[in-house]
Amino acid sequence: MGRACIIVNADLASDAEVSALVPGLLADLSSLPNQRIDILLNCAGIQRRHPSHQFPTKDFQTVIQVNLATVFTLSRDIGAYFIGNQIHGRIINVASVLSFQGGVNVPAYAASKGAVLQLTKALSNEWAGKGVGVNAIAPGYIDTEMNDALMKDETRSKQILERIPAGRWGRPEDLKGPVVFLASEKASGYVSGECLVVDGGWLGR
Protein backbone atom coordinates (compact mmCIF):
# COMPACT_ATOMS: atom_id res chain seq x y z
CA MET A 1 0.00 0.00 0.00
CA GLY A 2 3.04 2.26 -0.10
CA ARG A 3 3.08 2.67 3.66
CA ALA A 4 6.03 2.56 6.02
CA CYS A 5 6.02 1.01 9.48
CA ILE A 6 8.60 1.75 12.15
CA ILE A 7 8.39 -0.17 15.42
CA VAL A 8 10.00 1.45 18.45
CA ASN A 9 10.28 -0.39 21.77
CA ALA A 10 10.28 1.75 24.91
CA ASP A 11 9.57 1.30 28.62
CA LEU A 12 6.81 3.82 29.30
CA ALA A 13 7.53 3.61 33.03
CA SER A 14 10.92 5.19 32.30
CA ASP A 15 10.87 8.98 31.95
CA ALA A 16 14.22 8.86 30.15
CA GLU A 17 13.03 6.36 27.54
CA VAL A 18 9.77 8.23 26.99
CA SER A 19 11.62 11.53 26.55
CA ALA A 20 13.86 9.94 23.91
CA LEU A 21 11.04 8.18 22.05
CA VAL A 22 9.73 10.92 19.75
CA PRO A 23 13.12 12.47 18.88
CA GLY A 24 14.40 9.02 17.92
CA LEU A 25 11.27 8.24 15.92
CA LEU A 26 11.49 11.53 14.01
CA ALA A 27 15.14 10.86 13.23
CA ASP A 28 14.18 7.48 11.75
CA LEU A 29 11.29 9.04 9.87
CA SER A 30 13.55 11.62 8.23
CA SER A 31 15.19 8.84 6.21
CA LEU A 32 11.84 7.84 4.63
CA PRO A 33 10.64 9.98 1.71
CA ASN A 34 7.17 11.55 1.91
CA GLN A 35 6.33 9.99 5.26
CA ARG A 36 4.98 11.89 8.24
CA ILE A 37 3.04 11.42 11.46
CA ASP A 38 -0.63 12.49 11.45
CA ILE A 39 -2.13 10.72 14.48
CA LEU A 40 -1.02 10.03 18.04
CA LEU A 41 -3.05 7.52 20.05
CA ASN A 42 -1.98 7.39 23.70
CA CYS A 43 -3.41 4.03 24.70
CA ALA A 44 -0.89 2.51 27.13
CA GLY A 45 -2.05 2.16 30.71
CA ILE A 46 -1.49 0.15 33.87
CA GLN A 47 -3.49 -0.56 37.00
CA ARG A 48 -2.60 -1.21 40.64
CA ARG A 49 -5.18 -2.15 43.27
CA HIS A 50 -4.78 -1.62 47.01
CA PRO A 51 -6.97 -0.11 49.72
CA SER A 52 -6.17 3.60 49.67
CA HIS A 53 -4.87 3.67 53.25
CA GLN A 54 -2.35 0.96 52.31
CA PHE A 55 -1.48 2.14 48.79
CA PRO A 56 2.31 1.97 48.25
CA THR A 57 3.90 5.23 47.13
CA LYS A 58 5.96 3.40 44.53
CA ASP A 59 2.85 1.92 42.90
CA PHE A 60 1.15 5.33 42.92
CA GLN A 61 4.12 6.98 41.23
CA THR A 62 4.43 4.22 38.62
CA VAL A 63 0.77 4.49 37.64
CA ILE A 64 1.02 8.29 37.36
CA GLN A 65 4.17 7.97 35.24
CA VAL A 66 2.69 5.54 32.71
CA ASN A 67 -0.91 6.79 32.63
CA LEU A 68 -0.33 10.54 32.84
CA ALA A 69 3.26 11.76 32.57
CA THR A 70 3.90 9.64 29.47
CA VAL A 71 0.71 10.95 27.85
CA PHE A 72 1.87 14.52 28.45
CA THR A 73 5.42 13.95 27.19
CA LEU A 74 4.35 12.19 23.98
CA SER A 75 1.57 14.70 23.35
CA ARG A 76 3.94 17.61 23.92
CA ASP A 77 6.60 16.24 21.58
CA ILE A 78 4.22 15.15 18.81
CA GLY A 79 2.23 18.37 19.27
CA ALA A 80 5.41 20.39 18.70
CA TYR A 81 6.07 18.34 15.57
CA PHE A 82 2.54 18.96 14.27
CA ILE A 83 2.69 22.70 14.95
CA GLY A 84 6.23 23.12 13.65
CA ASN A 85 5.35 21.38 10.39
CA GLN A 86 1.85 22.88 10.08
CA ILE A 87 0.27 19.42 10.16
CA HIS A 88 -3.42 19.18 11.03
CA GLY A 89 -2.76 16.25 13.33
CA ARG A 90 -5.03 14.36 15.69
CA ILE A 91 -4.19 13.34 19.26
CA ILE A 92 -6.41 10.79 21.01
CA ASN A 93 -5.90 10.06 24.69
CA VAL A 94 -7.42 7.07 26.44
CA ALA A 95 -9.21 8.27 29.55
CA SER A 96 -11.69 6.12 31.49
CA VAL A 97 -15.09 6.16 33.13
CA LEU A 98 -12.93 6.70 36.24
CA SER A 99 -12.10 10.12 34.80
CA PHE A 100 -15.59 10.89 36.15
CA GLN A 101 -15.82 8.48 39.09
CA GLY A 102 -13.51 7.53 41.93
CA GLY A 103 -13.61 3.75 41.76
CA VAL A 104 -12.70 1.44 44.63
CA ASN A 105 -9.11 0.60 45.67
CA VAL A 106 -7.73 2.43 42.61
CA PRO A 107 -6.80 5.96 43.76
CA ALA A 108 -3.76 6.20 41.49
CA TYR A 109 -5.65 5.05 38.40
CA ALA A 110 -8.61 7.34 39.08
CA ALA A 111 -6.28 10.29 39.70
CA SER A 112 -4.31 9.61 36.52
CA LYS A 113 -7.39 9.22 34.32
CA GLY A 114 -9.08 12.29 35.77
CA ALA A 115 -5.92 14.22 34.93
CA VAL A 116 -5.81 12.79 31.39
CA LEU A 117 -9.26 14.27 30.76
CA GLN A 118 -8.18 17.72 32.00
CA LEU A 119 -4.90 17.49 30.06
CA THR A 120 -6.91 16.76 26.91
CA LYS A 121 -8.94 19.94 27.43
CA ALA A 122 -5.87 22.04 28.25
CA LEU A 123 -4.00 20.95 25.11
CA SER A 124 -7.10 21.50 22.98
CA ASN A 125 -7.40 25.06 24.28
CA GLU A 126 -3.91 25.82 22.98
CA TRP A 127 -3.75 23.71 19.83
CA ALA A 128 -7.20 23.57 18.23
CA GLY A 129 -6.59 26.97 16.64
CA LYS A 130 -3.38 25.60 15.16
CA GLY A 131 -5.20 22.74 13.42
CA VAL A 132 -4.38 20.06 15.99
CA GLY A 133 -7.41 18.23 17.38
CA VAL A 134 -6.99 16.79 20.88
CA ASN A 135 -9.71 14.47 22.16
CA ALA A 136 -10.15 11.47 24.44
CA ILE A 137 -12.13 8.28 24.63
CA ALA A 138 -13.31 6.92 27.97
CA PRO A 139 -13.73 3.16 27.94
CA GLY A 140 -15.96 1.55 30.51
CA TYR A 141 -15.36 -1.94 31.85
CA ILE A 142 -13.60 -3.77 29.03
CA ASP A 143 -12.75 -7.48 28.92
CA THR A 144 -8.96 -7.19 28.89
CA GLU A 145 -6.06 -8.48 30.96
CA MET A 146 -6.12 -5.29 33.05
CA ASN A 147 -9.53 -6.29 34.42
CA ASP A 148 -8.78 -9.96 35.08
CA ALA A 149 -8.85 -9.42 38.84
CA LEU A 150 -12.28 -7.80 38.65
CA MET A 151 -13.71 -10.44 36.38
CA LYS A 152 -12.47 -13.23 38.67
CA ASP A 153 -14.08 -11.56 41.69
CA GLU A 154 -17.57 -13.05 41.38
CA THR A 155 -19.23 -10.52 43.68
CA ARG A 156 -17.65 -7.42 42.13
CA SER A 157 -18.03 -8.73 38.58
CA LYS A 158 -21.75 -9.35 39.20
CA GLN A 159 -22.16 -5.84 40.60
CA ILE A 160 -20.49 -4.31 37.56
CA LEU A 161 -22.44 -6.35 35.03
CA GLU A 162 -25.77 -5.54 36.69
CA ARG A 163 -25.10 -1.82 36.26
CA ILE A 164 -24.18 -1.93 32.54
CA PRO A 165 -27.39 -1.30 30.52
CA ALA A 166 -25.86 -3.06 27.50
CA GLY A 167 -25.78 -6.24 29.60
CA ARG A 168 -22.18 -7.21 28.87
CA TRP A 169 -18.59 -6.21 29.43
CA GLY A 170 -17.06 -4.19 26.62
CA ARG A 171 -14.69 -5.72 24.09
CA PRO A 172 -11.58 -4.10 22.60
CA GLU A 173 -13.24 -4.00 19.18
CA ASP A 174 -15.94 -1.72 20.64
CA LEU A 175 -13.32 1.04 20.65
CA LYS A 176 -12.41 0.80 16.96
CA GLY A 177 -15.17 3.02 15.57
CA PRO A 178 -14.77 5.81 18.15
CA VAL A 179 -11.00 5.93 17.60
CA VAL A 180 -11.35 6.01 13.80
CA PHE A 181 -13.93 8.80 14.13
CA LEU A 182 -11.62 10.95 16.27
CA ALA A 183 -8.61 10.14 14.07
CA SER A 184 -10.36 11.40 10.94
CA GLU A 185 -10.10 15.11 10.27
CA LYS A 186 -12.97 14.83 7.80
CA ALA A 187 -15.26 13.11 10.29
CA SER A 188 -14.35 15.06 13.44
CA GLY A 189 -12.39 18.11 12.25
CA TYR A 190 -14.53 20.48 14.37
CA VAL A 191 -14.35 18.26 17.46
CA SER A 192 -11.65 19.09 20.00
CA GLY A 193 -11.36 18.95 23.77
CA GLU A 194 -14.06 16.29 23.96
CA CYS A 195 -14.24 12.90 25.66
CA LEU A 196 -16.24 10.18 23.90
CA VAL A 197 -17.48 7.67 26.48
CA VAL A 198 -17.66 4.03 25.34
CA ASP A 199 -19.17 2.21 28.31
CA GLY A 200 -22.36 0.39 27.30
CA GLY A 201 -24.37 3.03 29.18
CA TRP A 202 -22.53 2.69 32.51
CA LEU A 203 -22.30 6.41 33.31
CA GLY A 204 -25.91 7.04 32.27
CA ARG A 205 -27.06 4.59 34.92
Protein Blocks (a to p, Z undefined) as FASTA:
>chain_A
ZZacddddddfkbmklmmmmmmmmmmmmmmpghiacfbdcdfbdcdddddfklccfklmm
mmmmmmmmmmmmmmmmmmmmmmmnopacdddddddfklmbgbjhilmmmmmmmmmmmmmm
mmmmmmmmnopacddddddddddfklmmmmmmmklmmmmmmmmmnopacdfklmmmmmmm
mmpmklmmmgghiacddehhmmmZZ
